[in-house]
Amino acid sequence: MIESLLGFAVLFTLILLRVPIAFAMSAVGGIGFALLNGWSPAWYMTGQVVFDTTLSYSLSVIPLFIFMGNMLASSGAAHGLFAGANRLFGGMRGGVAMASVFSCGGFSAVCGSSLATAATMSKVAMPSMRKFGYADSLATGSIAAGGTLGILIPPSVILIIYGLLTESNIGLLFIAGIIPGIVGVVFYLIAVMVAVKLNPELAPVEENPEPMNRGDIIGVFSVVGLFLFIMIGIYGGFFTPTEAAGMGAGASVIIALALRKMTMSSFFGAILDSIRATAMIFAVIIGAELFTNFINFAGLPEALSEFVVGAELSAWMVIAIIIVIYMILGCVLESLSMILLTVPIFYPLMYELEFANELLQDPEYALIWFAIVVVVATEISLITPPVGMNVFVLKGVLKDVSLETIFKGVLPFWIADICRLLLLVSFPIISLWLVDKM
């Protein structure tokens, strides 16, 4: 266990020194494994991890869903979704901010990426909010927070990776994320209402939403239709989640052609963005696999389980501690790295604590519920200073808005997220009701 703790100390030191986390995890994991087990086994383990990861059939779902999201982001479908949401909320105080949140939730349902959702909706929604006189804090806050829904509402790359790490049913993970995602949208809408009620200067009294044109209507129906196509295909037994990614990617190309807004340059740009994102994710996954092998060989998960059982902590107390750890890690790590680093250590506790006996007497249900709790905690980290990846994405797109302004704007949504997390922890049935019906 001491070797594992030293490994974590070295890892966080490298991260603070701005070493890319993929390389930091690879170096610490590979060298640590070599020091414990010899250099020859370490080289063999490293080559095997790289080979297995890059040729994994299960992981092929990641580039396909990323490509699907990038195609939709470049096709103009997001503009139609925002226009539809704006027609729904536009007559209310703060209505355009609510439309931004609502459209972020809808776009994330076919994107699967929080960063892509935030980047896309900032280009679509921000001009409208500035046109109607919204404060930059509320405008950017609603987009940054709404973008976090991309890692929860299916299809979600983070839930896919969690499923692969824990050998959980990805289809059930997807269905479990729907209601918590809807709850997140509702809580964000309430956050906008409360914010403009407390400070009316954040938003005008009334806006006249722009009328929807034919392209906007097609965009709304295409996004909704693609989401239903993927969900019905998976749960109707027509194709697996991996096959659904391929079907969704093909359908997104058809949608982009139908909307007639994608140029050849934007098409190749979507392909290049997908390649870059996939390479980054696979590099992090390989690094996390190497680091996980090191800490597993050093005995950290077993030692942690023995400590928790020996301390006679209740299952709910352990969950509370884990959530606090995620809140702390979220200040220095981005979401994918957090999941890959922590889930292999924490999820065995669901069995050691006999947590399933307290939660519907089903170990699989316990892992699914734990997945939703972990992802929501990770969502919070996306808008938590000083890292807040969604905040930095918005800053990159909106260079004239300060980080201080964006972080100030996300505060009401951060509070709403904390309330949602407490609700999901207190009432697991919110995450598991649809799973039970399936």
NUKOL-90466 format. One record per residue (C-alpha): x, y, z; chain; residue number from 1. Coordinates in steps of 0.02 Angstrom, whole numbers. Layout:
east:X	north:Y	up:Z	cadena:A	num:NUM
...
***
This chain:
east:0	north:0	up:0	cadena:A	num:1
east:144	north:118	up:38	cadena:A	num:2
east:208	north:98	up:-140	cadena:A	num:3
east:36	north:148	up:-206	cadena:A	num:4
east:30	north:304	up:-99	cadena:A	num:5
east:204	north:353	up:-156	cadena:A	num:6
east:148	north:324	up:-335	cadena:A	num:7
east:-1	north:442	up:-311	cadena:A	num:8
east:114	north:572	up:-232	cadena:A	num:9
east:233	north:565	up:-381	cadena:A	num:10
east:86	north:569	up:-503	cadena:A	num:11
east:10	north:726	up:-427	cadena:A	num:12
east:182	north:807	up:-421	cadena:A	num:13
east:203	north:777	up:-608	cadena:A	num:14
east:27	north:845	up:-641	cadena:A	num:15
east:67	north:1003	up:-542	cadena:A	num:16
east:225	north:1019	up:-647	cadena:A	num:17
east:109	north:1021	up:-800	cadena:A	num:18
east:162	north:852	up:-868	cadena:A	num:19
east:17	north:789	up:-976	cadena:A	num:20
east:-82	north:668	up:-869	cadena:A	num:21
east:-75	north:527	up:-997	cadena:A	num:22
east:115	north:529	up:-994	cadena:A	num:23
east:121	north:555	up:-805	cadena:A	num:24
east:12	north:401	up:-773	cadena:A	num:25
east:109	north:298	up:-900	cadena:A	num:26
east:278	north:344	up:-824	cadena:A	num:27
east:226	north:316	up:-643	cadena:A	num:28
east:130	north:157	up:-683	cadena:A	num:29
east:265	north:80	up:-793	cadena:A	num:30
east:413	north:125	up:-683	cadena:A	num:31
east:319	north:80	up:-523	cadena:A	num:32
east:272	north:-91	up:-593	cadena:A	num:33
east:452	north:-118	up:-648	cadena:A	num:34
east:521	north:-78	up:-476	cadena:A	num:35
east:401	north:-201	up:-396	cadena:A	num:36
east:405	north:-340	up:-524	cadena:A	num:37
east:557	north:-314	up:-636	cadena:A	num:38
east:588	north:-224	up:-800	cadena:A	num:39
east:555	north:-370	up:-916	cadena:A	num:40
east:377	north:-401	up:-851	cadena:A	num:41
east:347	north:-212	up:-853	cadena:A	num:42
east:394	north:-197	up:-1037	cadena:A	num:43
east:285	north:-346	up:-1079	cadena:A	num:44
east:138	north:-273	up:-980	cadena:A	num:45
east:157	north:-104	up:-1065	cadena:A	num:46
east:158	north:-178	up:-1239	cadena:A	num:47
east:8	north:-287	up:-1199	cadena:A	num:48
east:-92	north:-139	up:-1130	cadena:A	num:49
east:-56	north:-33	up:-1284	cadena:A	num:50
east:-100	north:-177	up:-1401	cadena:A	num:51
east:-261	north:-225	up:-1310	cadena:A	num:52
east:-321	north:-45	up:-1294	cadena:A	num:53
east:-293	north:11	up:-1473	cadena:A	num:54
east:-371	north:-148	up:-1545	cadena:A	num:55
east:-515	north:-160	up:-1421	cadena:A	num:56
east:-683	north:-188	up:-1507	cadena:A	num:57
east:-776	north:-118	up:-1356	cadena:A	num:58
east:-677	north:45	up:-1361	cadena:A	num:59
east:-718	north:71	up:-1545	cadena:A	num:60
east:-880	north:148	up:-1485	cadena:A	num:61
east:-782	north:302	up:-1425	cadena:A	num:62
east:-720	north:372	up:-1593	cadena:A	num:63
east:-889	north:333	up:-1673	cadena:A	num:64
east:-990	north:430	up:-1544	cadena:A	num:65
east:-862	north:572	up:-1547	cadena:A	num:66
east:-876	north:581	up:-1736	cadena:A	num:67
east:-1066	north:582	up:-1723	cadena:A	num:68
east:-1060	north:729	up:-1602	cadena:A	num:69
east:-936	north:826	up:-1709	cadena:A	num:70
east:-1041	north:799	up:-1866	cadena:A	num:71
east:-1196	north:866	up:-1779	cadena:A	num:72
east:-1098	north:1012	up:-1708	cadena:A	num:73
east:-1039	north:1059	up:-1884	cadena:A	num:74
east:-1206	north:1027	up:-1969	cadena:A	num:75
east:-1307	north:1168	up:-1890	cadena:A	num:76
east:-1424	north:1050	up:-1796	cadena:A	num:77
east:-1380	north:1135	up:-1632	cadena:A	num:78
east:-1446	north:1301	up:-1698	cadena:A	num:79
east:-1615	north:1223	up:-1736	cadena:A	num:80
east:-1622	north:1144	up:-1564	cadena:A	num:81
east:-1585	north:1312	up:-1481	cadena:A	num:82
east:-1714	north:1400	up:-1590	cadena:A	num:83
east:-1846	north:1274	up:-1537	cadena:A	num:84
east:-1802	north:1292	up:-1353	cadena:A	num:85
east:-1801	north:1481	up:-1371	cadena:A	num:86
east:-1979	north:1476	up:-1438	cadena:A	num:87
east:-2027	north:1378	up:-1283	cadena:A	num:88
east:-1946	north:1489	up:-1152	cadena:A	num:89
east:-1916	north:1653	up:-1244	cadena:A	num:90
east:-2061	north:1750	up:-1166	cadena:A	num:91
east:-1997	north:1728	up:-988	cadena:A	num:92
east:-1869	north:1827	up:-890	cadena:A	num:93
east:-1708	north:1734	up:-918	cadena:A	num:94
east:-1794	north:1633	up:-1054	cadena:A	num:95
east:-1646	north:1631	up:-1174	cadena:A	num:96
east:-1533	north:1566	up:-1034	cadena:A	num:97
east:-1663	north:1431	up:-1001	cadena:A	num:98
east:-1666	north:1392	up:-1186	cadena:A	num:99
east:-1476	north:1373	up:-1181	cadena:A	num:100
east:-1487	north:1248	up:-1038	cadena:A	num:101
east:-1629	north:1153	up:-1122	cadena:A	num:102
east:-1542	north:1145	up:-1290	cadena:A	num:103
east:-1379	north:1092	up:-1206	cadena:A	num:104
east:-1473	north:946	up:-1129	cadena:A	num:105
east:-1548	north:900	up:-1297	cadena:A	num:106
east:-1385	north:916	up:-1392	cadena:A	num:107
east:-1289	north:816	up:-1262	cadena:A	num:108
east:-1413	north:674	up:-1290	cadena:A	num:109
east:-1336	north:645	up:-1462	cadena:A	num:110
east:-1162	north:714	up:-1430	cadena:A	num:111
east:-1096	north:620	up:-1278	cadena:A	num:112
east:-962	north:750	up:-1240	cadena:A	num:113
east:-975	north:893	up:-1116	cadena:A	num:114
east:-834	north:992	up:-1194	cadena:A	num:115
east:-907	north:978	up:-1369	cadena:A	num:116
east:-1080	north:1028	up:-1305	cadena:A	num:117
east:-1011	north:1181	up:-1216	cadena:A	num:118
east:-905	north:1235	up:-1365	cadena:A	num:119
east:-1047	north:1213	up:-1490	cadena:A	num:120
east:-1184	north:1296	up:-1388	cadena:A	num:121
east:-1072	north:1443	up:-1345	cadena:A	num:122
east:-1066	north:1486	up:-1531	cadena:A	num:123
east:-1254	north:1461	up:-1550	cadena:A	num:124
east:-1329	north:1534	up:-1391	cadena:A	num:125
east:-1206	north:1670	up:-1337	cadena:A	num:126
east:-1244	north:1791	up:-1481	cadena:A	num:127
east:-1431	north:1784	up:-1442	cadena:A	num:128
east:-1406	north:1817	up:-1256	cadena:A	num:129
east:-1293	north:1965	up:-1292	cadena:A	num:130
east:-1418	north:2031	up:-1417	cadena:A	num:131
east:-1554	north:2034	up:-1283	cadena:A	num:132
east:-1441	north:2114	up:-1153	cadena:A	num:133
east:-1399	north:1966	up:-1040	cadena:A	num:134
east:-1256	north:1983	up:-917	cadena:A	num:135
east:-1104	north:1886	up:-975	cadena:A	num:136
east:-1099	north:1794	up:-809	cadena:A	num:137
east:-1273	north:1716	up:-827	cadena:A	num:138
east:-1249	north:1686	up:-1013	cadena:A	num:139
east:-1084	north:1594	up:-997	cadena:A	num:140
east:-1137	north:1507	up:-836	cadena:A	num:141
east:-1291	north:1431	up:-916	cadena:A	num:142
east:-1189	north:1365	up:-1063	cadena:A	num:143
east:-1046	north:1298	up:-957	cadena:A	num:144
east:-1164	north:1211	up:-837	cadena:A	num:145
east:-1280	north:1147	up:-973	cadena:A	num:146
east:-1131	north:1073	up:-1062	cadena:A	num:147
east:-1093	north:960	up:-914	cadena:A	num:148
east:-1248	north:858	up:-956	cadena:A	num:149
east:-1151	north:784	up:-1102	cadena:A	num:150
east:-1065	north:654	up:-993	cadena:A	num:151
east:-1227	north:592	up:-914	cadena:A	num:152
east:-1368	north:593	up:-1041	cadena:A	num:153
east:-1341	north:444	up:-1158	cadena:A	num:154
east:-1246	north:409	up:-1263	cadena:A	num:155
east:-1107	north:454	up:-1141	cadena:A	num:156
east:-924	north:415	up:-1170	cadena:A	num:157
east:-891	north:422	up:-983	cadena:A	num:158
east:-1027	north:293	up:-946	cadena:A	num:159
east:-956	north:182	up:-1083	cadena:A	num:160
east:-784	north:188	up:-1002	cadena:A	num:161
east:-860	north:156	up:-830	cadena:A	num:162
east:-951	north:5	up:-901	cadena:A	num:163
east:-790	north:-64	up:-974	cadena:A	num:164
east:-694	north:-35	up:-812	cadena:A	num:165
east:-825	north:-122	up:-704	cadena:A	num:166
east:-891	north:-245	up:-834	cadena:A	num:167
east:-1065	north:-170	up:-810	cadena:A	num:168
east:-1203	north:-175	up:-940	cadena:A	num:169
east:-1180	north:-17	up:-1045	cadena:A	num:170
east:-1360	north:-21	up:-1103	cadena:A	num:171
east:-1422	north:-16	up:-923	cadena:A	num:172
east:-1299	north:124	up:-882	cadena:A	num:173
east:-1370	north:225	up:-1026	cadena:A	num:174
east:-1549	north:201	up:-969	cadena:A	num:175
east:-1500	north:244	up:-790	cadena:A	num:176
east:-1432	north:413	up:-846	cadena:A	num:177
east:-1594	north:475	up:-924	cadena:A	num:178
east:-1694	north:526	up:-770	cadena:A	num:179
east:-1545	north:603	up:-676	cadena:A	num:180
east:-1506	north:699	up:-837	cadena:A	num:181
east:-1684	north:765	up:-845	cadena:A	num:182
east:-1675	north:810	up:-660	cadena:A	num:183
east:-1515	north:905	up:-699	cadena:A	num:184
east:-1601	north:1006	up:-836	cadena:A	num:185
east:-1747	north:1047	up:-719	cadena:A	num:186
east:-1630	north:1100	up:-578	cadena:A	num:187
east:-1532	north:1211	up:-698	cadena:A	num:188
east:-1693	north:1294	up:-757	cadena:A	num:189
east:-1738	north:1327	up:-576	cadena:A	num:190
east:-1564	north:1398	up:-548	cadena:A	num:191
east:-1592	north:1523	up:-690	cadena:A	num:192
east:-1762	north:1572	up:-618	cadena:A	num:193
east:-1689	north:1599	up:-444	cadena:A	num:194
east:-1538	north:1695	up:-510	cadena:A	num:195
east:-1643	north:1819	up:-612	cadena:A	num:196
east:-1767	north:1835	up:-468	cadena:A	num:197
east:-1629	north:1883	up:-347	cadena:A	num:198
east:-1540	north:1995	up:-474	cadena:A	num:199
east:-1658	north:2055	up:-613	cadena:A	num:200
east:-1513	north:2147	up:-696	cadena:A	num:201
east:-1444	north:1980	up:-756	cadena:A	num:202
east:-1581	north:1965	up:-889	cadena:A	num:203
east:-1711	north:2075	up:-974	cadena:A	num:204
east:-1894	north:2068	up:-928	cadena:A	num:205
east:-1954	north:1991	up:-1091	cadena:A	num:206
east:-1879	north:1933	up:-1254	cadena:A	num:207
east:-1961	north:1909	up:-1422	cadena:A	num:208
east:-1890	north:1746	up:-1488	cadena:A	num:209
east:-1840	north:1739	up:-1669	cadena:A	num:210
east:-1955	north:1632	up:-1779	cadena:A	num:211
east:-1897	north:1459	up:-1828	cadena:A	num:212
east:-1856	north:1431	up:-2010	cadena:A	num:213
east:-1868	north:1269	up:-2106	cadena:A	num:214
east:-1688	north:1222	up:-2066	cadena:A	num:215
east:-1716	north:1247	up:-1879	cadena:A	num:216
east:-1869	north:1134	up:-1881	cadena:A	num:217
east:-1770	north:1000	up:-1973	cadena:A	num:218
east:-1630	north:1020	up:-1845	cadena:A	num:219
east:-1749	north:991	up:-1699	cadena:A	num:220
east:-1827	north:836	up:-1775	cadena:A	num:221
east:-1658	north:768	up:-1829	cadena:A	num:222
east:-1584	north:780	up:-1653	cadena:A	num:223
east:-1738	north:706	up:-1570	cadena:A	num:224
east:-1752	north:573	up:-1705	cadena:A	num:225
east:-1569	north:523	up:-1690	cadena:A	num:226
east:-1584	north:504	up:-1502	cadena:A	num:227
east:-1740	north:396	up:-1519	cadena:A	num:228
east:-1658	north:296	up:-1659	cadena:A	num:229
east:-1509	north:253	up:-1547	cadena:A	num:230
east:-1612	north:216	up:-1391	cadena:A	num:231
east:-1745	north:112	up:-1481	cadena:A	num:232
east:-1610	north:19	up:-1576	cadena:A	num:233
east:-1518	north:-28	up:-1416	cadena:A	num:234
east:-1667	north:-70	up:-1305	cadena:A	num:235
east:-1770	north:-145	up:-1444	cadena:A	num:236
east:-1631	north:-272	up:-1472	cadena:A	num:237
east:-1594	north:-214	up:-1649	cadena:A	num:238
east:-1410	north:-179	up:-1614	cadena:A	num:239
east:-1283	north:-172	up:-1472	cadena:A	num:240
east:-1216	north:-9	up:-1399	cadena:A	num:241
east:-1059	north:-28	up:-1505	cadena:A	num:242
east:-1161	north:-55	up:-1662	cadena:A	num:243
east:-1272	north:91	up:-1610	cadena:A	num:244
east:-1119	north:204	up:-1616	cadena:A	num:245
east:-1088	north:153	up:-1796	cadena:A	num:246
east:-1271	north:176	up:-1842	cadena:A	num:247
east:-1274	north:345	up:-1757	cadena:A	num:248
east:-1117	north:403	up:-1844	cadena:A	num:249
east:-1190	north:354	up:-2013	cadena:A	num:250
east:-1355	north:439	up:-1971	cadena:A	num:251
east:-1264	north:600	up:-1920	cadena:A	num:252
east:-1184	north:608	up:-2093	cadena:A	num:253
east:-1356	north:592	up:-2173	cadena:A	num:254
east:-1424	north:729	up:-2059	cadena:A	num:255
east:-1279	north:844	up:-2102	cadena:A	num:256
east:-1311	north:819	up:-2287	cadena:A	num:257
east:-1499	north:849	up:-2263	cadena:A	num:258
east:-1471	north:1014	up:-2172	cadena:A	num:259
east:-1356	north:1074	up:-2314	cadena:A	num:260
east:-1250	north:1183	up:-2199	cadena:A	num:261
east:-1092	north:1079	up:-2193	cadena:A	num:262
east:-949	north:1123	up:-2310	cadena:A	num:263
east:-805	north:1011	up:-2359	cadena:A	num:264
east:-689	north:1107	up:-2243	cadena:A	num:265
east:-806	north:1084	up:-2095	cadena:A	num:266
east:-827	north:900	up:-2139	cadena:A	num:267
east:-640	north:869	up:-2137	cadena:A	num:268
east:-628	north:977	up:-1982	cadena:A	num:269
east:-752	north:862	up:-1894	cadena:A	num:270
east:-647	north:712	up:-1945	cadena:A	num:271
east:-486	north:792	up:-1882	cadena:A	num:272
east:-568	north:845	up:-1717	cadena:A	num:273
east:-630	north:666	up:-1694	cadena:A	num:274
east:-455	north:597	up:-1726	cadena:A	num:275
east:-376	north:718	up:-1602	cadena:A	num:276
east:-506	north:684	up:-1467	cadena:A	num:277
east:-493	north:496	up:-1493	cadena:A	num:278
east:-303	north:499	up:-1484	cadena:A	num:279
east:-310	north:600	up:-1323	cadena:A	num:280
east:-438	north:483	up:-1243	cadena:A	num:281
east:-343	north:326	up:-1293	cadena:A	num:282
east:-180	north:399	up:-1228	cadena:A	num:283
east:-263	north:434	up:-1060	cadena:A	num:284
east:-342	north:260	up:-1057	cadena:A	num:285
east:-173	north:177	up:-1090	cadena:A	num:286
east:-90	north:281	up:-954	cadena:A	num:287
east:-230	north:242	up:-832	cadena:A	num:288
east:-218	north:55	up:-871	cadena:A	num:289
east:-32	north:57	up:-833	cadena:A	num:290
east:-56	north:154	up:-673	cadena:A	num:291
east:-202	north:42	up:-620	cadena:A	num:292
east:-97	north:-115	up:-647	cadena:A	num:293
east:37	north:-40	up:-536	cadena:A	num:294
east:-78	north:5	up:-391	cadena:A	num:295
east:-170	north:-161	up:-405	cadena:A	num:296
east:-4	north:-256	up:-397	cadena:A	num:297
east:45	north:-148	up:-248	cadena:A	num:298
east:-116	north:-202	up:-161	cadena:A	num:299
east:-203	north:-34	up:-138	cadena:A	num:300
east:-384	north:-90	up:-175	cadena:A	num:301
east:-371	north:-238	up:-55	cadena:A	num:302
east:-289	north:-132	up:80	cadena:A	num:303
east:-422	north:2	up:60	cadena:A	num:304
east:-562	north:-127	up:74	cadena:A	num:305
east:-484	north:-203	up:230	cadena:A	num:306
east:-466	north:-30	up:308	cadena:A	num:307
east:-647	north:18	up:274	cadena:A	num:308
east:-715	north:-148	up:338	cadena:A	num:309
east:-603	north:-141	up:490	cadena:A	num:310
east:-658	north:36	up:531	cadena:A	num:311
east:-839	north:-25	up:529	cadena:A	num:312
east:-897	north:125	up:428	cadena:A	num:313
east:-1073	north:119	up:360	cadena:A	num:314
east:-1096	north:107	up:172	cadena:A	num:315
east:-1172	north:280	up:166	cadena:A	num:316
east:-1024	north:353	up:260	cadena:A	num:317
east:-905	north:275	up:134	cadena:A	num:318
east:-1007	north:348	up:-10	cadena:A	num:319
east:-999	north:519	up:73	cadena:A	num:320
east:-809	north:505	up:87	cadena:A	num:321
east:-794	north:453	up:-95	cadena:A	num:322
east:-898	north:603	up:-150	cadena:A	num:323
east:-787	north:720	up:-49	cadena:A	num:324
east:-634	north:642	up:-133	cadena:A	num:325
east:-712	north:675	up:-304	cadena:A	num:326
east:-746	north:856	up:-256	cadena:A	num:327
east:-564	north:878	up:-209	cadena:A	num:328
east:-495	north:788	up:-361	cadena:A	num:329
east:-610	north:889	up:-473	cadena:A	num:330
east:-511	north:1044	up:-426	cadena:A	num:331
east:-353	north:976	up:-509	cadena:A	num:332
east:-405	north:839	up:-632	cadena:A	num:333
east:-520	north:831	up:-782	cadena:A	num:334
east:-666	north:709	up:-790	cadena:A	num:335
east:-595	north:566	up:-893	cadena:A	num:336
east:-436	north:555	up:-789	cadena:A	num:337
east:-537	north:556	up:-628	cadena:A	num:338
east:-645	north:411	up:-687	cadena:A	num:339
east:-499	north:307	up:-747	cadena:A	num:340
east:-396	north:338	up:-590	cadena:A	num:341
east:-529	north:313	up:-458	cadena:A	num:342
east:-660	north:190	up:-519	cadena:A	num:343
east:-544	north:37	up:-517	cadena:A	num:344
east:-506	north:78	up:-334	cadena:A	num:345
east:-680	north:123	up:-273	cadena:A	num:346
east:-801	north:8	up:-362	cadena:A	num:347
east:-741	north:-153	up:-273	cadena:A	num:348
east:-803	north:-73	up:-112	cadena:A	num:349
east:-981	north:-99	up:-175	cadena:A	num:350
east:-951	north:-285	up:-145	cadena:A	num:351
east:-841	north:-276	up:9	cadena:A	num:352
east:-968	north:-169	up:102	cadena:A	num:353
east:-1109	north:-282	up:47	cadena:A	num:354
east:-1184	north:-122	up:-16	cadena:A	num:355
east:-1299	north:-216	up:-133	cadena:A	num:356
east:-1391	north:-285	up:19	cadena:A	num:357
east:-1437	north:-107	up:65	cadena:A	num:358
east:-1481	north:-60	up:-113	cadena:A	num:359
east:-1617	north:-169	up:-190	cadena:A	num:360
east:-1520	north:-331	up:-151	cadena:A	num:361
east:-1433	north:-327	up:-320	cadena:A	num:362
east:-1245	north:-299	up:-345	cadena:A	num:363
east:-1271	north:-245	up:-526	cadena:A	num:364
east:-1395	north:-112	up:-470	cadena:A	num:365
east:-1268	north:-50	up:-342	cadena:A	num:366
east:-1136	north:-28	up:-478	cadena:A	num:367
east:-1259	north:61	up:-593	cadena:A	num:368
east:-1316	north:179	up:-456	cadena:A	num:369
east:-1134	north:210	up:-407	cadena:A	num:370
east:-1097	north:252	up:-589	cadena:A	num:371
east:-1229	north:389	up:-591	cadena:A	num:372
east:-1166	north:461	up:-426	cadena:A	num:373
east:-987	north:461	up:-491	cadena:A	num:374
east:-1034	north:542	up:-656	cadena:A	num:375
east:-1137	north:679	up:-572	cadena:A	num:376
east:-993	north:713	up:-452	cadena:A	num:377
east:-881	north:722	up:-605	cadena:A	num:378
east:-1003	north:842	up:-689	cadena:A	num:379
east:-983	north:959	up:-541	cadena:A	num:380
east:-794	north:954	up:-565	cadena:A	num:381
east:-815	north:1021	up:-742	cadena:A	num:382
east:-873	north:1189	up:-673	cadena:A	num:383
east:-773	north:1190	up:-511	cadena:A	num:384
east:-622	north:1307	up:-496	cadena:A	num:385
east:-477	north:1311	up:-523	cadena:A	num:386
east:-484	north:1183	up:-666	cadena:A	num:387
east:-667	north:1180	up:-724	cadena:A	num:388
east:-635	north:1112	up:-900	cadena:A	num:389
east:-801	north:1177	up:-969	cadena:A	num:390
east:-758	north:1350	up:-906	cadena:A	num:391
east:-591	north:1347	up:-996	cadena:A	num:392
east:-675	north:1285	up:-1156	cadena:A	num:393
east:-792	north:1435	up:-1150	cadena:A	num:394
east:-646	north:1551	up:-1114	cadena:A	num:395
east:-559	north:1483	up:-1269	cadena:A	num:396
east:-712	north:1520	up:-1376	cadena:A	num:397
east:-761	north:1685	up:-1292	cadena:A	num:398
east:-593	north:1769	up:-1270	cadena:A	num:399
east:-672	north:1935	up:-1215	cadena:A	num:400
east:-751	north:1857	up:-1059	cadena:A	num:401
east:-642	north:1834	up:-904	cadena:A	num:402
east:-628	north:1671	up:-808	cadena:A	num:403
east:-688	north:1762	up:-652	cadena:A	num:404
east:-849	north:1810	up:-742	cadena:A	num:405
east:-883	north:1633	up:-801	cadena:A	num:406
east:-849	north:1556	up:-630	cadena:A	num:407
east:-963	north:1685	up:-551	cadena:A	num:408
east:-1098	north:1638	up:-676	cadena:A	num:409
east:-1088	north:1451	up:-641	cadena:A	num:410
east:-1112	north:1472	up:-452	cadena:A	num:411
east:-1303	north:1452	up:-454	cadena:A	num:412
east:-1286	north:1298	up:-564	cadena:A	num:413
east:-1149	north:1227	up:-452	cadena:A	num:414
east:-1267	north:1242	up:-304	cadena:A	num:415
east:-1405	north:1159	up:-406	cadena:A	num:416
east:-1286	north:1016	up:-447	cadena:A	num:417
east:-1244	north:990	up:-264	cadena:A	num:418
east:-1431	north:980	up:-225	cadena:A	num:419
east:-1455	north:855	up:-366	cadena:A	num:420
east:-1311	north:748	up:-306	cadena:A	num:421
east:-1382	north:742	up:-130	cadena:A	num:422
east:-1551	north:694	up:-202	cadena:A	num:423
east:-1479	north:552	up:-307	cadena:A	num:424
east:-1379	north:486	up:-159	cadena:A	num:425
east:-1528	north:494	up:-41	cadena:A	num:426
east:-1651	north:416	up:-163	cadena:A	num:427
east:-1566	north:284	up:-274	cadena:A	num:428
east:-1733	north:242	up:-354	cadena:A	num:429
east:-1718	north:400	up:-459	cadena:A	num:430
east:-1573	north:320	up:-553	cadena:A	num:431
east:-1637	north:142	up:-548	cadena:A	num:432
east:-1823	north:156	up:-585	cadena:A	num:433
east:-1803	north:146	up:-774	cadena:A	num:434
east:-1672	north:10	up:-754	cadena:A	num:435
east:-1795	north:-92	up:-653	cadena:A	num:436
east:-1929	north:-68	up:-785	cadena:A	num:437
east:-1809	north:-129	up:-919	cadena:A	num:438
***
